Amino acid sequence: MADDTYDQKQMPLLDHLIELRQRLLYSVVALFVAFFVAFYFSQELYRFLTAPLADILLQKGMMGEDQRRMIFTDLTEVFFTYVKVAFFFAAFVTCPVFLTQLWLFMAPGLYRNERRVMAPFLIASPALFLLGASLAYFGVFPLAWEFFLSFEVQSASSGNLPIELEAKVNEYLGLVMKLIFAFGLCFQLPVLMTLMARTGMATSKGMAEKRKYAIVGVFIAAAIFTPPDPLSQIALALPIIALYEVSVWTAHLVEKRRAQEEAQMRAEATDDDEGEG
């Protein structure tokens, strides 16, 4: 069968190791270049990550010129916070490079039909991560920050002392990056489940039957990865549940296509046997 042949000859183990080292070197160089570029623009990245909070403060009239700021309590805190932010963005930007190098290393050893199966996932995975990260930044952050800021007490009326936000820069940016990563990671669910269906590790029927357990698990995961307010948890849980349903439907299509391919292969094998007879 044409689909069951390699495109290239098998290489000795040493050649594979040399190829792997080269691919890793390309990936690491790309990561370091992206890191230094991101660190150079670290203040712009800081403004980008703090924009959702600043916008809400402005909308609510809680921030004028020199009225709001973020603080740091350790001399090296801001520097290492910029380092973490730069590394986070560098890893995010170079993720397609890592996947491409991994694909270039693996592809020669795969059958053609296996390459056809894997290639779409290399595109879908970064796209879904970006979608999840965008949902966190544009959807969840404004809602969550507005909820938390509602507990501020800005006047000393009724004998209460004012309660105002004085956020530490490393804690705020750490929370933001954690949520972006969590949303992006959770949006990999369709890729994972479709791969499981493609390899026969899971079936669409089994996924559908375990839907109620999956929903409970999704809300537990949302409670772990998001701030402790119900709004953020629901904002993460509902898209993941929708993605779960998409995964069930995609798995059904994959199973249907796989059954058609297997039937075609059996028919071709039968024709070959009859031709030899």
Backbone as CSV, one residue per row, in Angstrom:
resi,resn,N_x,N_y,N_z,CA_x,CA_y,CA_z,C_x,C_y,C_z
1,MET,0.856,-1.198,0.000,0.000,0.000,0.000,0.891,1.248,0.000
2,ALA,0.472,2.263,-0.767,1.283,3.482,-0.862,1.334,4.223,0.459
3,ASP,0.224,4.119,1.262,0.165,4.855,2.510,1.013,4.218,3.591
4,ASP,1.449,2.995,3.381,2.179,2.286,4.414,3.665,2.214,4.117
5,THR,4.184,3.220,3.444,5.608,3.262,3.134,6.194,4.547,3.672
6,TYR,7.459,4.501,4.019,8.160,5.692,4.465,8.593,6.505,3.260
7,ASP,8.675,7.809,3.447,9.165,8.673,2.380,10.690,8.663,2.316
8,GLN,11.314,8.386,3.435,12.764,8.421,3.476,13.284,7.112,4.050
9,LYS,14.546,6.826,3.746,15.153,5.621,4.264,15.393,5.773,5.766
10,GLN,15.442,4.625,6.447,15.704,4.651,7.868,17.131,5.119,8.125
11,MET,17.293,5.926,9.190,18.610,6.446,9.533,19.158,5.678,10.726
12,PRO,20.465,5.562,10.836,21.056,4.964,12.031,20.733,5.795,13.268
13,LEU,20.893,5.177,14.434,20.570,5.851,15.687,21.378,7.127,15.862
14,LEU,22.645,7.097,15.523,23.493,8.281,15.680,22.973,9.446,14.844
15,ASP,22.527,9.145,13.631,21.977,10.206,12.782,20.706,10.793,13.388
16,HIS,19.890,9.933,14.002,18.683,10.425,14.675,19.056,11.361,15.822
17,LEU,20.059,10.994,16.597,20.475,11.835,17.722,21.030,13.172,17.237
18,ILE,21.785,13.147,16.153,22.306,14.394,15.587,21.161,15.276,15.094
19,GLU,20.194,14.645,14.438,19.024,15.394,13.962,18.244,15.988,15.126
20,LEU,18.060,15.206,16.198,17.344,15.693,17.373,18.080,16.868,18.007
21,ARG,19.398,16.773,18.117,20.183,17.869,18.685,20.028,19.136,17.848
22,GLN,20.021,18.983,16.539,19.878,20.141,15.659,18.516,20.797,15.840
23,ARG,17.467,19.982,15.916,16.123,20.534,16.094,15.991,21.235,17.447
24,LEU,16.552,20.631,18.482,16.507,21.256,19.802,17.296,22.561,19.812
25,LEU,18.415,22.574,19.109,19.226,23.791,19.047,18.463,24.921,18.377
26,TYR,17.793,24.627,17.269,16.981,25.646,16.601,15.911,26.193,17.551
27,SER,15.262,25.295,18.291,14.185,25.703,19.191,14.712,26.569,20.327
28,VAL,15.840,26.163,20.911,16.410,26.924,22.026,16.885,28.299,21.557
29,VAL,17.508,28.358,20.393,17.947,29.651,19.849,16.745,30.568,19.622
30,ALA,15.673,30.013,19.061,14.462,30.812,18.847,13.899,31.316,20.168
31,LEU,13.927,30.461,21.198,13.426,30.861,22.513,14.260,31.997,23.099
32,PHE,15.574,31.897,23.009,16.437,32.938,23.568,16.286,34.250,22.805
33,VAL,16.194,34.178,21.497,16.004,35.401,20.712,14.681,36.068,21.094
34,ALA,13.622,35.266,21.167,12.318,35.813,21.546,12.346,36.368,22.965
35,PHE,13.090,35.707,23.857,13.179,36.188,25.240,13.823,37.571,25.304
36,PHE,14.944,37.758,24.618,15.634,39.047,24.680,14.806,40.151,24.016
37,VAL,14.096,39.802,22.949,13.215,40.790,22.323,12.083,41.163,23.276
38,ALA,11.481,40.144,23.916,10.389,40.405,24.853,10.882,41.197,26.062
39,PHE,12.081,40.889,26.541,12.615,41.631,27.691,12.869,43.095,27.325
40,TYR,13.300,43.335,26.097,13.511,44.712,25.648,12.199,45.498,25.681
41,PHE,11.096,44.813,25.354,9.779,45.459,25.359,8.992,45.106,26.623
42,SER,9.681,44.821,27.711,9.008,44.353,28.927,8.044,45.389,29.490
43,GLN,8.371,46.672,29.389,7.456,47.689,29.903,6.185,47.764,29.066
44,GLU,6.318,47.580,27.750,5.128,47.530,26.895,4.279,46.305,27.233
45,LEU,4.921,45.182,27.493,4.189,43.974,27.882,3.506,44.173,29.232
46,TYR,4.181,44.876,30.132,3.574,45.195,31.426,2.307,46.018,31.233
47,ARG,2.375,47.029,30.378,1.184,47.851,30.128,0.070,47.025,29.495
48,PHE,0.451,46.103,28.612,-0.547,45.251,27.973,-1.251,44.363,28.998
49,LEU,-0.505,43.777,29.909,-1.094,42.861,30.886,-1.883,43.588,31.969
50,THR,-1.537,44.824,32.245,-2.271,45.581,33.261,-3.415,46.399,32.672
51,ALA,-3.546,46.418,31.351,-4.591,47.226,30.709,-6.001,46.865,31.171
52,PRO,-6.367,45.569,31.304,-7.737,45.274,31.760,-8.055,45.883,33.120
53,LEU,-7.101,45.838,34.040,-7.321,46.428,35.360,-7.379,47.947,35.274
54,ALA,-6.471,48.549,34.526,-6.457,50.009,34.398,-7.735,50.516,33.744
55,ASP,-8.240,49.803,32.746,-9.466,50.233,32.066,-10.651,50.239,33.022
56,ILE,-10.755,49.221,33.868,-11.875,49.159,34.812,-11.757,50.270,35.848
57,LEU,-10.559,50.528,36.321,-10.365,51.611,37.284,-10.754,52.958,36.685
58,LEU,-10.426,53.166,35.409,-10.806,54.412,34.747,-12.307,54.505,34.545
59,GLN,-12.931,53.396,34.128,-14.372,53.396,33.891,-15.143,53.696,35.169
60,LYS,-14.659,53.198,36.290,-15.352,53.394,37.556,-14.937,54.689,38.256
61,GLY,-14.080,55.462,37.597,-13.634,56.699,38.209,-12.750,56.488,39.414
62,MET,-12.110,55.316,39.481,-11.254,55.002,40.621,-9.796,55.372,40.379
63,MET,-9.502,55.890,39.195,-8.098,56.164,38.894,-7.981,57.458,38.117
64,GLY,-7.242,58.360,38.639,-6.845,59.551,37.924,-5.334,59.559,37.805
65,GLU,-4.787,60.666,37.375,-3.332,60.735,37.249,-2.683,60.620,38.627
66,ASP,-1.719,59.714,38.723,-0.937,59.504,39.948,-1.798,59.051,41.124
67,GLN,-2.975,58.509,40.867,-3.821,58.039,41.956,-3.720,56.534,42.168
68,ARG,-3.328,55.807,41.166,-3.221,54.355,41.278,-1.843,53.922,40.818
69,ARG,-1.371,52.880,41.432,-0.060,52.347,41.065,0.020,50.900,41.527
70,MET,1.028,50.213,41.056,1.374,48.911,41.598,2.658,49.066,42.401
71,ILE,2.817,48.214,43.385,3.948,48.363,44.290,4.848,47.137,44.213
72,PHE,6.069,47.310,44.675,6.956,46.168,44.895,7.660,46.376,46.223
73,THR,7.905,45.288,46.932,8.452,45.362,48.289,9.833,44.741,48.397
74,ASP,10.369,44.307,47.273,11.711,43.740,47.247,12.499,44.437,46.152
75,LEU,13.765,44.700,46.423,14.569,45.475,45.485,14.647,44.831,44.107
76,THR,14.708,43.511,44.047,14.860,42.796,42.770,13.530,42.347,42.179
77,GLU,12.428,42.674,42.830,11.128,42.127,42.438,10.733,42.515,41.019
78,VAL,10.874,43.776,40.672,10.446,44.232,39.350,11.297,43.592,38.262
79,PHE,12.615,43.529,38.494,13.501,42.935,37.489,13.108,41.493,37.199
80,PHE,12.953,40.689,38.245,12.630,39.281,38.022,11.194,39.099,37.518
81,THR,10.332,40.048,37.831,8.983,39.998,37.257,9.039,40.225,35.754
82,TYR,9.839,41.195,35.320,10.029,41.414,33.882,10.647,40.186,33.212
83,VAL,11.570,39.524,33.903,12.177,38.305,33.356,11.113,37.231,33.151
84,LYS,10.243,37.052,34.147,9.184,36.041,34.028,8.212,36.379,32.904
85,VAL,7.849,37.647,32.805,6.938,38.069,31.738,7.579,37.848,30.372
86,ALA,8.854,38.194,30.243,9.551,38.010,28.968,9.635,36.534,28.601
87,PHE,9.932,35.690,29.574,10.013,34.256,29.293,8.641,33.700,28.921
88,PHE,7.598,34.173,29.588,6.240,33.716,29.290,5.869,34.048,27.848
89,PHE,6.111,35.283,27.441,5.781,35.670,26.070,6.684,34.967,25.067
90,ALA,7.956,34.773,25.413,8.865,34.073,24.508,8.410,32.635,24.290
91,ALA,8.015,31.962,25.360,7.528,30.587,25.224,6.253,30.543,24.397
92,PHE,5.392,31.533,24.591,4.140,31.585,23.844,4.409,31.794,22.356
93,VAL,5.306,32.721,22.037,5.584,33.050,20.638,6.320,31.920,19.930
94,THR,7.231,31.256,20.634,8.047,30.218,19.995,7.417,28.836,20.051
95,CYS,6.246,28.721,20.639,5.577,27.414,20.663,5.400,26.835,19.256
96,PRO,4.952,27.619,18.261,4.878,27.061,16.901,6.226,26.600,16.366
97,VAL,7.310,27.278,16.780,8.644,26.856,16.337,8.983,25.494,16.925
98,PHE,8.701,25.310,18.211,8.950,24.013,18.843,8.146,22.917,18.150
99,LEU,6.873,23.188,17.897,6.026,22.184,17.254,6.508,21.878,15.840
100,THR,6.937,22.911,15.132,7.443,22.693,13.772,8.703,21.838,13.778
101,GLN,9.627,22.130,14.692,10.857,21.344,14.779,10.564,19.909,15.209
102,LEU,9.616,19.750,16.115,9.217,18.397,16.511,8.631,17.638,15.335
103,TRP,7.822,18.328,14.552,7.214,17.697,13.378,8.269,17.323,12.340
104,LEU,9.222,18.213,12.101,10.275,17.928,11.127,11.145,16.753,11.568
105,PHE,11.264,16.563,12.882,12.028,15.419,13.382,11.240,14.117,13.271
106,MET,9.937,14.181,13.539,9.126,12.967,13.566,8.616,12.559,12.193
107,ALA,8.336,13.533,11.336,7.644,13.246,10.077,8.328,12.201,9.204
108,PRO,9.663,12.216,9.056,10.276,11.204,8.183,10.055,9.771,8.652
109,GLY,9.802,9.569,9.944,9.590,8.224,10.458,8.143,7.798,10.508
110,LEU,7.249,8.639,10.010,5.823,8.321,10.036,5.356,7.877,8.659
111,TYR,4.324,7.041,8.669,3.676,6.694,7.413,2.900,7.908,6.910
112,ARG,2.592,7.888,5.629,1.899,9.040,5.039,0.524,9.250,5.664
113,ASN,-0.185,8.161,5.931,-1.498,8.328,6.557,-1.367,8.866,7.980
114,GLU,-0.273,8.514,8.682,-0.046,9.047,10.020,0.265,10.540,9.965
115,ARG,0.995,10.956,8.947,1.280,12.387,8.799,0.006,13.168,8.507
116,ARG,-0.876,12.584,7.720,-2.146,13.268,7.435,-2.975,13.423,8.701
117,VAL,-2.845,12.469,9.614,-3.587,12.540,10.868,-2.993,13.604,11.792
118,MET,-1.668,13.641,11.890,-1.013,14.506,12.867,-0.947,15.967,12.439
119,ALA,-0.800,16.223,11.152,-0.575,17.595,10.685,-1.653,18.584,11.138
120,PRO,-2.950,18.257,11.041,-3.959,19.236,11.475,-3.849,19.609,12.946
121,PHE,-3.398,18.668,13.782,-3.306,18.958,15.207,-2.196,19.960,15.503
122,LEU,-1.153,19.970,14.688,-0.075,20.931,14.883,-0.538,22.357,14.611
123,ILE,-1.576,22.494,13.804,-2.162,23.811,13.545,-3.236,24.131,14.580
124,ALA,-4.043,23.130,14.919,-5.159,23.353,15.834,-4.689,23.663,17.248
125,SER,-3.608,23.028,17.689,-3.169,23.205,19.071,-2.774,24.651,19.386
126,PRO,-1.880,25.293,18.624,-1.583,26.706,18.919,-2.790,27.619,18.741
127,ALA,-3.632,27.316,17.746,-4.807,28.161,17.507,-5.765,28.109,18.696
128,LEU,-5.983,26.916,19.242,-6.876,26.781,20.394,-6.266,27.413,21.641
129,PHE,-4.954,27.289,21.796,-4.304,27.945,22.937,-4.490,29.458,22.850
130,LEU,-4.309,30.015,21.660,-4.504,31.453,21.466,-5.950,31.849,21.736
131,LEU,-6.887,31.003,21.326,-8.299,31.280,21.578,-8.593,31.303,23.073
132,GLY,-8.064,30.325,23.802,-8.267,30.294,25.247,-7.624,31.480,25.941
133,ALA,-6.412,31.835,25.528,-5.734,32.990,26.118,-6.500,34.280,25.834
134,SER,-7.047,34.404,24.636,-7.831,35.595,24.282,-9.103,35.685,25.108
135,LEU,-9.740,34.535,25.353,-10.938,34.534,26.194,-10.606,35.020,27.596
136,ALA,-9.478,34.564,28.133,-9.077,35.000,29.470,-8.833,36.507,29.501
137,TYR,-8.096,37.010,28.516,-7.697,38.422,28.535,-8.873,39.354,28.263
138,PHE,-9.654,39.046,27.240,-10.718,39.965,26.830,-12.054,39.687,27.517
139,GLY,-12.252,38.474,28.013,-13.530,38.124,28.604,-13.516,37.986,30.111
140,VAL,-12.590,37.191,30.621,-12.593,36.868,32.047,-11.990,37.987,32.882
141,PHE,-10.868,38.540,32.454,-10.206,39.560,33.267,-11.117,40.743,33.592
142,PRO,-11.785,41.353,32.609,-12.652,42.483,32.962,-13.738,42.113,33.974
143,LEU,-14.350,40.942,33.806,-15.402,40.525,34.731,-14.844,40.238,36.118
144,ALA,-13.742,39.512,36.172,-13.165,39.139,37.465,-12.640,40.355,38.212
145,TRP,-11.920,41.231,37.504,-11.361,42.393,38.192,-12.471,43.312,38.697
146,GLU,-13.527,43.468,37.905,-14.643,44.308,38.360,-15.291,43.724,39.606
147,PHE,-15.405,42.392,39.653,-15.984,41.733,40.826,-15.131,41.993,42.060
148,PHE,-13.833,41.812,41.959,-12.965,41.982,43.122,-12.887,43.437,43.563
149,LEU,-12.908,44.360,42.604,-12.841,45.775,42.964,-14.124,46.271,43.620
150,SER,-15.201,45.514,43.485,-16.465,45.926,44.107,-16.390,45.885,45.633
151,PHE,-15.355,45.249,46.180,-15.225,45.159,47.635,-14.417,46.314,48.222
152,GLU,-13.976,47.216,47.368,-13.248,48.374,47.884,-14.171,49.276,48.698
153,VAL,-13.622,49.882,49.719,-14.320,50.905,50.500,-13.495,52.177,50.366
154,GLN,-14.018,53.150,49.597,-13.219,54.324,49.250,-13.421,55.504,50.188
155,SER,-14.431,55.449,51.039,-14.662,56.573,51.947,-14.680,56.061,53.381
156,ALA,-14.482,56.972,54.278,-14.463,56.609,55.692,-15.818,56.825,56.345
157,SER,-16.891,56.723,55.579,-18.230,56.931,56.122,-18.592,55.794,57.066
158,SER,-19.480,56.076,57.974,-19.985,55.100,58.944,-18.853,54.503,59.779
159,GLY,-17.798,55.268,59.966,-16.712,54.791,60.813,-15.790,53.788,60.166
160,ASN,-15.976,53.485,58.863,-15.114,52.517,58.182,-13.876,53.209,57.627
161,LEU,-12.756,52.544,57.738,-11.541,53.043,57.109,-11.543,52.651,55.640
162,PRO,-10.978,53.463,54.756,-10.952,53.115,53.327,-10.172,51.822,53.080
163,ILE,-10.660,51.057,52.118,-9.967,49.847,51.659,-9.704,50.029,50.176
164,GLU,-8.444,50.170,49.813,-8.088,50.427,48.426,-7.036,49.427,47.960
165,LEU,-7.093,49.140,46.673,-6.164,48.182,46.076,-4.763,48.775,45.972
166,GLU,-3.798,48.054,46.506,-2.377,48.357,46.311,-1.715,47.047,45.884
167,ALA,-1.909,46.682,44.629,-1.478,45.369,44.147,0.034,45.317,43.981
168,LYS,0.611,44.173,44.373,2.033,43.940,44.113,2.193,43.513,42.662
169,VAL,3.187,44.061,42.009,3.340,43.835,40.581,3.595,42.367,40.265
170,ASN,4.413,41.678,41.080,4.705,40.274,40.766,3.502,39.382,41.009
171,GLU,2.691,39.708,42.034,1.513,38.893,42.317,0.447,39.082,41.241
172,TYR,0.245,40.325,40.816,-0.752,40.573,39.777,-0.354,39.918,38.463
173,LEU,0.872,40.149,38.017,1.303,39.579,36.741,1.391,38.060,36.820
174,GLY,1.754,37.529,37.985,1.759,36.078,38.149,0.366,35.496,37.996
175,LEU,-0.643,36.166,38.575,-2.024,35.708,38.435,-2.484,35.781,36.987
176,VAL,-2.153,36.874,36.311,-2.553,37.040,34.914,-1.951,35.944,34.038
177,MET,-0.660,35.694,34.191,-0.005,34.675,33.368,-0.515,33.280,33.698
178,LYS,-0.811,33.032,34.961,-1.364,31.735,35.357,-2.718,31.498,34.693
179,LEU,-3.570,32.519,34.688,-4.894,32.371,34.087,-4.806,32.217,32.574
180,ILE,-3.940,32.988,31.934,-3.782,32.857,30.484,-3.322,31.450,30.131
181,PHE,-2.344,30.941,30.874,-1.841,29.590,30.620,-2.918,28.551,30.896
182,ALA,-3.679,28.718,31.985,-4.720,27.748,32.332,-5.804,27.693,31.260
183,PHE,-6.249,28.856,30.786,-7.278,28.874,29.747,-6.750,28.269,28.454
184,GLY,-5.529,28.630,28.075,-4.953,28.054,26.860,-4.795,26.557,26.954
185,LEU,-4.370,26.072,28.128,-4.187,24.630,28.320,-5.520,23.898,28.277
186,CYS,-6.532,24.455,28.918,-7.848,23.804,28.923,-8.452,23.743,27.524
187,PHE,-8.104,24.694,26.683,-8.638,24.695,25.319,-7.950,23.665,24.425
188,GLN,-7.002,22.910,24.984,-6.399,21.803,24.235,-7.263,20.544,24.299
189,LEU,-8.369,20.619,25.024,-9.225,19.443,25.202,-9.667,18.808,23.889
190,PRO,-10.145,19.569,22.901,-10.546,18.920,21.643,-9.397,18.198,20.953
191,VAL,-8.196,18.766,21.013,-7.038,18.115,20.394,-6.763,16.784,21.071
192,LEU,-6.748,16.788,22.405,-6.464,15.568,23.155,-7.512,14.496,22.906
193,MET,-8.778,14.875,22.981,-9.844,13.883,22.850,-9.962,13.364,21.422
194,THR,-9.713,14.224,20.453,-9.752,13.765,19.065,-8.609,12.797,18.780
195,LEU,-7.432,13.072,19.342,-6.310,12.147,19.197,-6.621,10.806,19.854
196,MET,-7.251,10.855,21.017,-7.623,9.613,21.703,-8.623,8.818,20.880
197,ALA,-9.555,9.524,20.256,-10.527,8.833,19.403,-9.850,8.265,18.165
198,ARG,-8.903,9.014,17.629,-8.213,8.558,16.420,-7.394,7.307,16.686
199,THR,-6.793,7.205,17.863,-5.972,6.049,18.205,-6.765,4.917,18.834
200,GLY,-8.061,5.118,19.039,-8.888,4.071,19.615,-8.869,4.022,21.130
201,MET,-8.228,5.004,21.784,-8.182,5.022,23.245,-9.507,5.467,23.851
202,ALA,-10.326,6.146,23.080,-11.638,6.596,23.546,-12.602,6.579,22.372
203,THR,-13.885,6.520,22.674,-14.926,6.523,21.649,-15.908,7.650,21.928
204,SER,-16.569,8.087,20.886,-17.559,9.152,21.056,-18.704,8.698,21.956
205,LYS,-19.070,7.423,21.865,-20.135,6.900,22.722,-19.717,6.938,24.183
206,GLY,-18.475,6.525,24.453,-17.983,6.560,25.826,-17.896,7.975,26.366
207,MET,-17.459,8.916,25.522,-17.396,10.310,25.950,-18.786,10.843,26.281
208,ALA,-19.756,10.498,25.455,-21.122,10.975,25.685,-21.700,10.385,26.966
209,GLU,-21.409,9.109,27.225,-21.938,8.466,28.428,-21.321,9.041,29.697
210,LYS,-20.090,9.508,29.612,-19.395,10.056,30.791,-19.497,11.577,30.845
211,ARG,-20.450,12.133,30.144,-20.588,13.589,30.080,-20.792,14.201,31.465
212,LYS,-21.645,13.598,32.286,-21.941,14.196,33.592,-20.701,14.213,34.489
213,TYR,-19.875,13.164,34.395,-18.640,13.165,35.183,-17.668,14.217,34.657
214,ALA,-17.656,14.379,33.345,-16.778,15.387,32.747,-17.176,16.791,33.188
215,ILE,-18.468,17.059,33.263,-18.933,18.386,33.676,-18.508,18.684,35.110
216,VAL,-18.657,17.686,35.986,-18.211,17.871,37.373,-16.709,18.130,37.421
217,GLY,-15.953,17.351,36.652,-14.503,17.545,36.611,-14.111,18.906,36.074
218,VAL,-14.860,19.401,35.091,-14.571,20.720,34.519,-14.751,21.814,35.565
219,PHE,-15.826,21.741,36.338,-16.058,22.767,37.354,-15.028,22.682,38.481
220,ILE,-14.584,21.472,38.805,-13.524,21.333,39.811,-12.229,21.956,39.297
221,ALA,-11.890,21.666,38.041,-10.682,22.247,37.450,-10.785,23.764,37.370
222,ALA,-11.971,24.268,37.016,-12.163,25.720,36.942,-11.993,26.367,38.312
223,ALA,-12.453,25.676,39.355,-12.294,26.211,40.707,-10.828,26.265,41.121
224,ILE,-10.021,25.334,40.599,-8.595,25.299,40.943,-7.821,26.372,40.193
225,PHE,-8.121,26.533,38.902,-7.298,27.386,38.048,-7.706,28.852,38.051
226,THR,-8.912,29.167,38.501,-9.380,30.551,38.436,-9.430,31.169,39.824
227,PRO,-9.551,32.498,39.903,-9.749,33.141,41.204,-11.025,32.621,41.866
228,PRO,-11.121,32.752,43.185,-12.240,32.139,43.913,-13.550,32.905,43.810
229,ASP,-13.915,33.316,42.620,-15.226,33.925,42.436,-15.996,33.105,41.409
230,PRO,-17.305,32.960,41.595,-18.085,32.098,40.693,-18.088,32.580,39.256
231,LEU,-17.953,33.878,39.050,-17.997,34.414,37.689,-16.837,33.883,36.850
232,SER,-15.637,33.912,37.411,-14.468,33.416,36.681,-14.561,31.916,36.439
233,GLN,-15.043,31.186,37.440,-15.162,29.735,37.300,-16.141,29.370,36.189
234,ILE,-17.271,30.057,36.157,-18.259,29.786,35.108,-17.714,30.194,33.746
235,ALA,-16.979,31.318,33.704,-16.419,31.787,32.432,-15.432,30.792,31.845
236,LEU,-14.740,30.033,32.688,-13.844,28.994,32.187,-14.588,27.694,31.932
237,ALA,-15.520,27.348,32.823,-16.184,26.043,32.732,-17.090,25.937,31.507
238,LEU,-17.859,26.966,31.218,-18.818,26.874,30.113,-18.144,26.664,28.757
239,PRO,-17.085,27.421,28.413,-16.418,27.129,27.133,-15.819,25.728,27.073
240,ILE,-15.295,25.230,28.201,-14.711,23.886,28.187,-15.791,22.836,27.983
241,ILE,-16.952,23.036,28.600,-18.060,22.100,28.383,-18.477,22.125,26.916
242,ALA,-18.531,23.333,26.339,-18.848,23.427,24.907,-17.786,22.727,24.066
243,LEU,-16.514,22.881,24.441,-15.438,22.197,23.723,-15.533,20.687,23.895
244,TYR,-16.001,20.249,25.044,-16.193,18.805,25.255,-17.231,18.267,24.280
245,GLU,-18.323,19.013,24.117,-19.351,18.578,23.171,-18.807,18.585,21.743
246,VAL,-18.002,19.599,21.419,-17.364,19.623,20.095,-16.451,18.415,19.930
247,SER,-15.756,18.048,21.002,-14.852,16.898,20.945,-15.612,15.605,20.701
248,VAL,-16.773,15.465,21.337,-17.596,14.264,21.119,-18.026,14.185,19.658
249,TRP,-18.452,15.313,19.121,-18.880,15.342,17.715,-17.705,15.062,16.784
250,THR,-16.547,15.674,17.082,-15.358,15.440,16.258,-14.923,13.984,16.332
251,ALA,-14.978,13.400,17.525,-14.613,11.990,17.679,-15.531,11.091,16.862
252,HIS,-16.812,11.451,16.816,-17.754,10.669,16.006,-17.379,10.733,14.527
253,LEU,-17.020,11.918,14.053,-16.604,12.053,12.653,-15.323,11.272,12.378
254,VAL,-14.388,11.308,13.335,-13.131,10.569,13.175,-13.395,9.075,13.102
255,GLU,-14.271,8.585,13.967,-14.602,7.156,13.958,-15.273,6.756,12.650
256,LYS,-16.146,7.615,12.177,-16.830,7.328,10.917,-15.842,7.277,9.760
257,ARG,-14.920,8.230,9.744,-13.924,8.249,8.670,-12.987,7.051,8.780
258,ARG,-12.604,6.702,10.005,-11.710,5.560,10.182,-12.380,4.272,9.737
259,ALA,-13.673,4.142,10.026,-14.403,2.953,9.591,-14.454,2.872,8.069
260,GLN,-14.634,4.023,7.423,-14.643,4.036,5.959,-13.281,3.649,5.393
261,GLU,-12.208,4.157,6.010,-10.867,3.812,5.539,-10.580,2.327,5.721
262,GLU,-10.994,1.771,6.865,-10.768,0.346,7.098,-11.568,-0.502,6.122
263,ALA,-12.801,-0.078,5.829,-13.610,-0.814,4.858,-12.979,-0.766,3.472
264,GLN,-12.431,0.408,3.122,-11.770,0.538,1.820,-10.527,-0.339,1.747
265,MET,-9.752,-0.395,2.833,-8.560,-1.234,2.857,-8.920,-2.709,2.746
266,ARG,-9.993,-3.122,3.424,-10.421,-4.521,3.319,-10.872,-4.845,1.904
267,ALA,-11.571,-3.884,1.283,-12.025,-4.114,-0.089,-10.842,-4.230,-1.043
268,GLU,-9.827,-3.373,-0.854,-8.646,-3.445,-1.709,-7.878,-4.737,-1.487
269,ALA,-7.814,-5.181,-0.227,-7.136,-6.448,0.054,-7.870,-7.610,-0.585
270,THR,-9.201,-7.564,-0.560,-9.994,-8.623,-1.192,-9.780,-8.636,-2.693
271,ASP,-9.722,-7.438,-3.291,-9.477,-7.359,-4.739,-8.102,-7.916,-5.094
272,ASP,-7.093,-7.630,-4.239,-5.751,-8.146,-4.498,-5.720,-9.669,-4.418
273,ASP,-6.434,-10.227,-3.421,-6.476,-11.682,-3.284,-7.162,-12.324,-4.476
274,GLU,-8.247,-11.698,-4.921,-8.956,-12.252,-6.076,-8.098,-12.159,-7.330
275,GLY,-7.305,-11.052,-7.449,-6.441,-10.909,-8.616,-5.346,-11.962,-8.630
276,GLU,-4.789,-12.274,-7.442,-3.766,-13.307,-7.376,-4.345,-14.688,-7.665
277,GLY,-5.612,-14.883,-7.229,-6.256,-16.179,-7.486,-6.550,-16.363,-8.961
